[in-house]
Structures are given as structure tokens and as C-alpha cells.
């Protein structure tokens, strides 16, 4: 007959395994929706379609937050603060590159200007842009080979 301690450990282990699988399956289901492009907020600037997405629950935000953002975006659009071009974003990003020095600054500018390889999306947590730079080794002085 098993003692109570081993029975409790077995139950805890099974419970944790079941919880872990539930979390993995939930994350997989959520990522499928994001990857499939089922985010209903669009970039048309139509407050009607954005509020509809808030109300039908497809915005990936709480209803209150979504409606507030739609209202604020509409106010910014009416005030002429929203634009379709990314020049403001690029200029801002280039300014942030100025704090860096040397090759880091050069690589930062390259990423901002669209060079390199980008993966990911904002919907799945972020866009990562990678720029590879080949750096030759610096000479260490005279190298003497043994005779």
C-alpha cells in the first residue's frame, strides 16, 4: 500500500501537468487567431468599424479600453494628428539612434531604414529586425611563427 505522501505528490504532478497543457493549448489557440489576421481593428480610421470591433469582442482588448482608444484616435484624426506615412516614426527612431556610438549607431540606422531581416509582428509581441555586420578581427601586432 502506498503512503499518503506519494499519493499527494502523484496528484500534484498530474494536476500541474494538466494545467500546463491547458496553458499551452490556450496560447496556441490565441496565436492562431492573431496569425490568421483576425484582429478587427483596421487602419482605415473609421470610428464606426473600430467601435463595432470593440463591441463584438474581436479587438483583443477590454471593451472599455477599446472604445476609449477608438474615441481618442478619432479625435486625433479630426485634429489632423494622424497620418498614413511612417516618416514621423522613422524620424523619431533615427533620433533614438543618435544616442548610440560607432558601429551601434550605424547598425541602428540601418534597421530603421529597413535594411536587414524582420520577423514577428506587433500582434504576436513585437517585430525584431536583424542586421548582420561582418567585422574583421583587429591585428594584434607582429605574429611570429615558431621555427
Protein Blocks (a to p, Z undefined) as FASTA:
>chain_A
ZZfklmmmmmmmmmmmmmmmmmmmmmmmmmmmmmnopafbdckopaklmmmmmmnopnop
afklmmmmmmmmmmmmmnopacfbfklmmmmmmmmmmmpghjllmmmmmmmnopajdedj
fknopacdddddddddddebjadddZZ
